[in-house]
């Protein structure tokens, strides 16, 4: 097991960097080539489709990862999950097709839902293959499976932009082609490395048993999926496509700032499942919290100091200053996302799905109420405020519902990192407001120094984390 953590995180890091780079290329080309109205409608359709297909997973994906980590039969699990995604996905896409022919075609959104939905259906069908290799902790295979679509889209869109042929029709052909390629790559890699041994004679009761085991997680997926994109959908319906274009641009960059979390999150669940099975103490996990808080507030400083000059430069003034308050509030959500993911992984590894369900149901209700109240009042900033309030409540509930967790080991690193980031950001941004390089380098340097002085930055934590995940 020596070096396993380094290998896994390296493969996952490469995968996420590639996806984020090409995702940025895709988003940049679309945001600059399309008007705000078309860009907003395109993102509205993506939000609806991603929310729908996430809900259709029924939470089985996470249950599959846990079962694989516990040593269950891969062929049986693949067969059950593949049957589910084919049945649920095709049924949902058929409903989109029927709606397209029933409703008037005066709105481009119906067309986008139909054609982009086909690509998302193909990606949905590839999910079982990815989840099996994730449960097996074969993250180098997962990396290869997960980058194809974005690479094809990014390169194709760059060529289309260079040739000045970017249009709705061109974009949807590129998107569907990338998604189809990713599905084919998933099937070929899985067949070559594991073997595509499907069990066609599975009993209905096995599938029903899997659904019953996933039942609490179905509610979690429903709430998290709706919470992740409800603000997009609501802004598109209540405000305008142009306002959604602005918010979705800020939100996309905010999601890119979660890259370190995206890298480490898939490693936590199988690791925590294994360690809890070995009856390891929760206290052994606390170095992860200190490391995550240092990373997250470094990201917050970097994002907010660079936002207006960098984004206004690359988008010619379309999405920078107009989103400065929105990105500030969204970036403050980052520490809560890291901490709740850490605590969720512990609860899920322990099989406490009912507790997770109730926590997410409360969180969703708060976020929903916040969106309904704050978006009409404060526009895009209201959506960001609703999100951060919901995440704060979620964190408090997690800490309360995990008796083994000592609150001080969660909130102390958070509080110290908040203070050191505020001091660092305020001092250098105030002194060198018009000198980006000095403001950025000074703020980040002072932040790292204060983190080291306060004991938050420890090289020993990295060593402990490596031992923990390689044990």
C-alpha positions as CSV (number, residue, x, y, z in Angstrom):
1,X,0.0,0.0,0.0
2,X,3.1,2.3,0.1
3,X,2.7,5.3,-2.1
4,X,-0.9,4.4,-2.9
5,X,-2.3,7.7,-1.7
6,X,0.3,9.6,-3.8
7,X,-0.6,7.6,-6.9
8,X,-4.3,8.0,-6.4
9,X,-4.2,11.7,-5.7
10,X,-1.8,12.2,-8.6
11,X,-4.2,10.5,-11.0
12,X,-7.2,12.3,-9.7
13,X,-5.3,15.6,-9.8
14,X,-4.3,15.2,-13.4
15,X,-7.9,14.2,-14.3
16,X,-9.4,17.3,-12.6
17,X,-6.8,19.7,-13.9
18,X,-7.4,18.5,-17.5
19,X,-11.2,18.7,-17.0
20,X,-11.0,22.1,-15.4
21,X,-8.6,23.5,-18.1
22,X,-10.8,22.3,-20.9
23,X,-14.0,23.2,-19.0
24,X,-12.6,26.7,-18.8
25,X,-11.9,26.8,-22.5
26,X,-15.4,25.6,-23.2
27,X,-17.0,28.1,-20.9
28,X,-14.8,31.0,-22.2
29,X,-15.6,30.3,-25.9
30,X,-19.3,30.0,-25.2
31,X,-19.4,33.1,-23.0
32,X,-17.6,35.3,-25.5
33,X,-19.1,33.9,-28.7
34,X,-22.7,33.9,-27.5
35,X,-24.8,36.9,-26.4
36,X,-25.7,36.9,-22.7
37,X,-29.2,35.9,-23.6
38,X,-28.2,32.8,-25.6
39,X,-25.5,31.9,-23.1
40,X,-28.0,32.2,-20.3
41,X,-30.6,29.9,-22.0
42,X,-27.8,27.4,-22.8
43,X,-26.8,27.3,-19.2
44,X,-30.4,27.0,-18.0
45,X,-30.9,23.9,-20.1
46,X,-27.6,22.4,-18.8
47,X,-28.8,23.1,-15.3
48,X,-32.1,21.3,-15.8
49,X,-30.5,18.3,-17.5
50,X,-27.7,17.9,-14.9
51,X,-30.2,18.2,-12.1
52,X,-32.5,15.6,-13.6
53,X,-29.8,13.0,-14.4
54,X,-28.2,13.5,-10.9
55,X,-31.6,12.8,-9.3
56,X,-32.1,9.8,-11.6
57,X,-29.0,8.1,-10.2
58,X,-31.1,7.6,-7.0
59,X,-27.9,7.8,-5.0
60,X,-27.0,4.3,-6.2
61,X,-23.6,5.6,-7.3
62,X,-22.3,6.3,-3.8
63,X,-23.7,3.0,-2.5
64,X,-21.9,1.2,-5.3
65,X,-18.6,2.8,-4.3
66,X,-19.1,1.7,-0.7
67,X,-20.0,-1.8,-1.6
68,X,-17.0,-2.2,-3.8
69,X,-14.8,-0.9,-1.0
70,X,-16.3,-3.5,1.2
71,X,-15.4,-6.2,-1.3
72,X,-18.7,-7.0,-2.9
73,X,-19.0,-8.6,-6.4
74,X,-18.3,-6.1,-9.2
75,X,-20.0,-7.9,-12.0
76,X,-23.3,-8.1,-10.1
77,X,-23.1,-4.5,-9.0
78,X,-22.3,-3.3,-12.5
79,X,-25.2,-5.3,-14.0
80,X,-27.7,-3.9,-11.5
81,X,-26.6,-0.3,-11.9
82,X,-26.3,-0.5,-15.7
83,X,-29.9,-1.8,-15.8
84,X,-31.0,1.1,-13.6
85,X,-29.3,3.9,-15.7
86,X,-30.6,2.4,-19.0
87,X,-34.1,2.1,-17.7
88,X,-34.3,5.5,-15.9
89,X,-32.3,7.4,-18.5
90,X,-34.2,6.2,-21.6
91,X,-37.5,6.8,-19.9
92,X,-36.6,10.4,-19.0
93,X,-35.3,11.2,-22.4
94,X,-38.5,9.8,-24.0
95,X,-40.4,12.3,-21.8
96,X,-38.2,15.1,-23.2
97,X,-38.9,14.0,-26.8
98,X,-42.6,13.9,-26.2
99,X,-42.5,17.3,-24.6
100,X,-40.6,18.7,-27.6
101,X,-43.3,17.6,-30.0
102,X,-46.2,18.7,-27.8
103,X,-45.2,22.2,-26.8
104,X,-44.7,25.1,-29.2
105,X,-41.2,25.4,-30.6
106,X,-40.9,29.2,-30.2
107,X,-38.3,28.9,-27.4
108,X,-34.8,27.7,-28.2
109,X,-34.8,25.9,-24.8
110,X,-36.9,23.0,-26.0
111,X,-34.5,22.4,-28.8
112,X,-31.5,22.6,-26.5
113,X,-33.1,20.2,-24.0
114,X,-33.7,17.6,-26.7
115,X,-30.3,17.6,-28.4
116,X,-28.0,18.3,-25.4
117,X,-30.1,15.8,-23.4
118,X,-29.0,13.1,-25.7
119,X,-25.4,13.7,-24.8
120,X,-26.2,13.8,-21.1
121,X,-28.0,10.5,-21.5
122,X,-24.8,9.0,-22.9
123,X,-22.8,10.3,-20.0
124,X,-25.4,9.0,-17.6
125,X,-25.0,5.5,-19.1
126,X,-21.2,5.7,-18.6
127,X,-21.7,6.3,-14.8
128,X,-21.7,2.6,-13.6
129,X,-18.3,2.0,-15.2
130,X,-16.8,5.0,-13.5
131,X,-18.3,4.2,-10.1
132,X,-17.0,0.6,-10.2
133,X,-13.4,1.7,-10.9
134,X,-13.7,4.5,-8.3
135,X,-14.8,1.9,-5.7
136,X,-11.8,-0.2,-6.7
137,X,-9.6,2.9,-6.2
138,X,-8.3,2.6,-9.7
139,X,-8.1,6.3,-10.2
140,X,-5.8,6.2,-13.2
141,X,-8.5,4.3,-15.1
142,X,-11.1,6.8,-13.8
143,X,-9.0,9.7,-15.1
144,X,-8.9,8.3,-18.6
145,X,-12.6,7.6,-18.5
146,X,-13.5,11.1,-17.4
147,X,-11.5,13.5,-19.5
148,X,-12.5,12.5,-23.1
149,X,-15.6,14.6,-23.4
150,X,-14.1,17.8,-22.2
151,X,-10.9,17.5,-24.3
152,X,-13.0,16.9,-27.5
153,X,-15.3,19.8,-26.7
154,X,-12.5,22.2,-25.8
155,X,-10.4,21.5,-28.9
156,X,-13.4,21.5,-31.3
157,X,-14.8,24.7,-29.9
158,X,-11.3,26.4,-30.2
159,X,-11.2,25.4,-33.8
160,X,-14.8,26.5,-34.4
161,X,-14.0,29.9,-32.8
162,X,-10.9,30.3,-34.9
163,X,-12.9,29.5,-38.0
164,X,-15.7,31.8,-36.9
165,X,-18.4,29.1,-37.1
166,X,-19.6,28.9,-33.5
167,X,-23.4,28.6,-33.5
168,X,-26.0,26.7,-31.5
169,X,-26.0,23.9,-34.1
170,X,-22.2,23.6,-34.1
171,X,-22.0,23.6,-30.3
172,X,-24.7,20.9,-29.8
173,X,-23.0,18.6,-32.4
174,X,-19.6,19.1,-30.5
175,X,-21.2,18.4,-27.1
176,X,-23.0,15.2,-28.2
177,X,-19.9,13.9,-30.0
178,X,-17.8,14.4,-26.9
179,X,-20.3,12.6,-24.7
180,X,-20.6,9.7,-27.1
181,X,-16.8,9.3,-27.2
182,X,-16.6,9.3,-23.4
183,X,-19.1,6.5,-23.2
184,X,-17.3,4.4,-25.7
185,X,-13.9,4.9,-23.9
186,X,-15.5,3.9,-20.6
187,X,-16.8,0.7,-22.1
188,X,-13.5,-0.2,-23.8
189,X,-11.3,0.6,-20.8
190,X,-13.6,-1.4,-18.4
191,X,-13.8,-4.4,-20.8
192,X,-10.0,-4.4,-21.2
193,X,-9.0,-4.0,-17.6
194,X,-11.8,-5.7,-15.6
195,X,-13.9,-7.6,-18.1
196,X,-17.4,-6.9,-19.1
197,X,-19.1,-9.8,-17.4
198,X,-22.7,-8.8,-17.2
199,X,-25.2,-11.0,-15.3
200,X,-28.3,-10.9,-17.4
201,X,-30.3,-13.3,-15.2
202,X,-30.3,-11.0,-12.1
203,X,-33.4,-11.4,-10.0
204,X,-35.8,-8.5,-9.6
205,X,-35.4,-8.8,-5.8
206,X,-31.7,-7.9,-6.0
207,X,-32.5,-4.7,-7.8
208,X,-35.3,-3.9,-5.4
209,X,-32.9,-4.6,-2.5
210,X,-30.4,-2.2,-3.9
211,X,-33.1,0.5,-4.3
212,X,-34.2,-0.1,-0.7
213,X,-30.6,0.3,0.5
214,X,-30.2,3.5,-1.5
215,X,-33.6,4.9,-0.4
216,X,-32.3,7.4,2.2
217,X,-29.6,8.4,-0.3
218,X,-32.3,9.0,-3.0
219,X,-33.6,11.8,-0.9
220,X,-30.1,13.2,-0.4
221,X,-29.4,13.2,-4.1
222,X,-32.8,14.9,-4.8
223,X,-32.0,17.7,-2.3
224,X,-28.3,18.1,-3.3
225,X,-29.0,18.1,-7.0
226,X,-31.9,20.6,-6.7
227,X,-29.8,22.8,-4.4
228,X,-26.8,22.7,-6.7
229,X,-28.7,24.1,-9.7
230,X,-32.1,25.4,-8.4
231,X,-30.7,28.9,-8.2
232,X,-29.7,28.8,-11.9
233,X,-33.2,27.5,-12.9
234,X,-35.0,30.0,-10.6
235,X,-32.9,33.0,-11.8
236,X,-33.6,32.0,-15.5
237,X,-37.3,31.9,-14.8
238,X,-37.7,34.9,-12.4
239,X,-35.1,37.3,-13.6
240,X,-33.7,36.9,-17.1
241,X,-31.4,34.8,-19.3
242,X,-28.9,37.6,-19.2
243,X,-28.8,37.7,-15.4
244,X,-28.4,33.9,-15.4
245,X,-25.5,34.3,-17.8
246,X,-23.8,36.6,-15.3
247,X,-24.5,34.3,-12.3
248,X,-23.6,31.1,-14.1
249,X,-20.2,32.6,-15.2
250,X,-19.4,33.5,-11.6
251,X,-20.7,30.1,-10.3
252,X,-18.6,28.3,-12.9
253,X,-15.4,30.0,-11.8
254,X,-16.4,29.3,-8.1
255,X,-16.8,25.6,-9.0
256,X,-13.3,25.7,-10.5
257,X,-12.0,27.1,-7.2
258,X,-13.2,23.8,-5.6
259,X,-10.6,21.9,-7.6
260,X,-8.6,20.7,-4.5
261,X,-11.9,19.4,-3.0
262,X,-12.8,17.7,-6.2
263,X,-9.4,16.0,-6.2
264,X,-9.5,14.7,-2.6
265,X,-13.3,14.0,-2.2
266,X,-13.3,10.7,-4.2
267,X,-10.4,9.4,-2.1
268,X,-12.1,10.1,1.3
269,X,-15.1,7.8,1.0
270,X,-13.3,4.5,0.2
271,X,-10.5,5.4,2.7
272,X,-12.9,6.3,5.5
273,X,-14.9,3.1,4.8
274,X,-11.8,1.0,5.2
275,X,-10.5,2.9,8.3
276,X,-13.8,2.8,10.1
277,X,-14.1,-0.9,9.4
278,X,-10.7,-1.2,11.1
279,X,-12.1,0.8,14.1
280,X,-9.7,3.7,13.7
281,X,-10.3,6.8,15.9
282,X,-11.9,9.9,14.3
283,X,-9.1,12.0,15.9
284,X,-6.7,10.5,13.3
285,X,-8.7,12.4,10.6
286,X,-8.2,15.9,11.9
287,X,-5.0,16.8,10.0
288,X,-7.1,16.6,6.9
289,X,-9.3,19.5,8.2
290,X,-6.2,21.7,8.9
291,X,-4.8,21.1,5.4
292,X,-8.2,21.8,3.8
293,X,-8.7,25.1,5.6
294,X,-5.3,26.3,4.5
295,X,-6.0,25.4,0.9
296,X,-9.5,26.9,0.9
297,X,-8.6,30.3,2.2
298,X,-5.6,30.5,0.0
299,X,-8.0,29.9,-2.9
300,X,-10.4,32.6,-1.5
301,X,-7.7,35.2,-1.4
302,X,-6.4,34.3,-4.9
303,X,-9.9,34.4,-6.4
304,X,-11.1,37.7,-5.0
305,X,-7.9,39.7,-5.5
306,X,-7.6,38.7,-9.2
307,X,-11.3,38.6,-10.0
308,X,-12.1,42.1,-11.5
309,X,-8.8,42.8,-13.3
310,X,-8.5,39.3,-14.7
311,X,-12.1,38.5,-15.7
312,X,-12.9,42.0,-17.1
313,X,-9.7,41.6,-19.2
314,X,-10.6,38.2,-20.7
315,X,-14.3,38.9,-21.2
316,X,-13.9,42.5,-22.3
317,X,-15.8,43.9,-19.3
318,X,-18.8,41.5,-19.6
319,X,-18.5,39.4,-16.4
320,X,-15.9,40.9,-14.0
321,X,-17.0,44.0,-12.0
322,X,-20.7,43.1,-12.4
323,X,-20.0,39.8,-10.5
324,X,-17.5,41.1,-7.9
325,X,-20.0,40.9,-4.9
326,X,-21.5,37.6,-6.2
327,X,-18.1,35.9,-6.4
328,X,-17.1,37.2,-2.9
329,X,-20.1,35.6,-1.3
330,X,-19.8,32.4,-3.3
331,X,-16.1,32.1,-2.4
332,X,-17.1,32.3,1.3
333,X,-19.0,29.1,0.8
334,X,-15.8,27.1,0.1
335,X,-14.8,26.3,3.7
336,X,-18.3,25.0,4.4
337,X,-18.2,22.8,1.3
338,X,-14.9,21.3,2.4
339,X,-16.0,20.7,6.0
340,X,-19.4,19.3,5.1
341,X,-17.8,16.9,2.6
342,X,-15.4,15.7,5.3
343,X,-18.2,15.0,7.8
344,X,-20.5,13.6,5.1
345,X,-17.8,11.1,4.2
346,X,-17.5,9.9,7.8
347,X,-21.3,9.5,8.2
348,X,-21.7,7.7,4.8
349,X,-18.8,5.4,5.5
350,X,-20.6,4.4,8.8
351,X,-23.8,3.8,6.8
352,X,-25.7,6.6,8.6
353,X,-27.8,7.3,5.5
354,X,-31.0,8.3,7.4
355,X,-29.1,11.0,9.3
356,X,-27.6,12.3,6.1
357,X,-31.0,12.4,4.5
358,X,-32.6,14.5,7.2
359,X,-29.6,16.9,7.3
360,X,-29.8,17.4,3.5
361,X,-33.6,17.8,3.6
362,X,-33.3,20.7,6.2
363,X,-30.4,22.2,4.2
364,X,-32.5,22.1,1.0
365,X,-35.5,23.7,2.6
366,X,-33.4,26.6,3.9
367,X,-31.7,27.1,0.5
368,X,-35.1,26.9,-1.3
369,X,-36.6,29.5,1.0
370,X,-33.6,31.7,0.8
371,X,-33.7,31.6,-3.1
372,X,-37.4,32.4,-3.1
373,X,-36.9,35.3,-0.7
374,X,-33.5,36.8,-1.6
375,X,-33.3,36.4,-5.4
376,X,-36.3,38.7,-6.1
377,X,-34.8,41.2,-3.6
378,X,-31.1,41.1,-4.3
379,X,-30.8,39.4,-7.7
380,X,-27.7,37.1,-8.2
381,X,-26.2,38.1,-4.8
382,X,-29.4,36.9,-3.1
383,X,-28.8,33.4,-4.6
384,X,-25.2,33.4,-3.2
385,X,-26.4,34.5,0.3
386,X,-29.1,31.8,0.4
387,X,-26.5,29.1,-0.5
388,X,-24.0,30.2,2.2
389,X,-26.7,30.2,4.9
390,X,-27.8,26.7,3.9
391,X,-24.3,25.4,4.1
392,X,-23.6,27.0,7.5
393,X,-26.7,25.2,8.9
394,X,-25.6,22.0,7.3
395,X,-22.2,22.1,8.9
396,X,-23.7,22.8,12.4
397,X,-26.1,19.8,12.0
398,X,-23.2,17.5,10.9
399,X,-21.1,18.4,13.9
400,X,-24.1,17.9,16.2
401,X,-25.0,14.5,14.7
402,X,-21.5,12.9,14.9
403,X,-20.8,12.4,18.6
404,X,-17.2,11.4,18.0
405,X,-16.4,14.8,16.4
406,X,-15.0,17.4,18.8
407,X,-16.4,20.7,17.5
408,X,-13.2,22.6,18.4
409,X,-11.2,20.5,15.9
410,X,-13.6,21.7,13.2
411,X,-14.3,25.3,14.1
412,X,-10.8,26.2,15.4
413,X,-9.0,25.8,12.1
414,X,-11.9,27.5,10.4
415,X,-11.8,30.6,12.7
416,X,-8.0,30.9,12.6
417,X,-8.0,30.7,8.8
418,X,-10.7,33.3,8.5
419,X,-8.8,35.7,10.7
420,X,-5.4,35.2,9.0
421,X,-7.1,35.6,5.5
422,X,-8.9,38.8,6.5
423,X,-5.7,40.3,7.9
424,X,-3.6,39.3,4.9
425,X,-6.2,40.3,2.3
426,X,-7.1,43.6,3.9
427,X,-3.6,44.9,4.5
428,X,-2.1,44.3,1.1
429,X,-5.2,45.0,-0.9
430,X,-5.6,48.3,0.9
431,X,-1.9,49.3,0.5
432,X,-1.5,48.1,-3.1
433,X,-5.0,48.5,-4.5
434,X,-3.7,49.4,-8.0
435,X,-0.7,47.0,-8.1
436,X,-2.1,43.5,-8.7
437,X,1.2,41.7,-8.4
438,X,2.2,43.3,-5.1
439,X,-1.3,42.9,-3.7
440,X,-1.6,39.3,-4.6
441,X,2.0,38.1,-3.7
442,X,1.9,40.1,-0.4
443,X,-1.5,38.8,0.7
444,X,-0.7,35.2,-0.1
445,X,2.8,35.4,1.5
446,X,1.5,36.9,4.7
447,X,-1.3,34.4,4.8
448,X,1.1,31.5,4.6
449,X,3.3,33.1,7.3
450,X,0.4,33.6,9.7
451,X,-0.8,30.0,9.0
452,X,2.6,28.7,10.0
453,X,2.8,31.0,13.1
454,X,-0.6,29.9,14.3
455,X,0.2,26.2,13.9
456,X,-2.2,25.6,11.0
457,X,0.5,25.0,8.5
458,X,2.4,21.8,9.4
459,X,4.5,19.6,7.2
460,X,3.7,16.7,9.6
461,X,0.0,16.9,8.6
462,X,0.9,15.9,5.1
463,X,2.9,12.9,6.3
464,X,0.0,11.9,8.6
465,X,-2.5,12.2,5.8
466,X,-0.3,10.1,3.5
467,X,-0.1,7.4,6.2
468,X,-3.8,7.5,6.8
469,X,-4.8,7.1,3.2
470,X,-2.2,4.5,2.5
471,X,-2.9,2.3,5.5
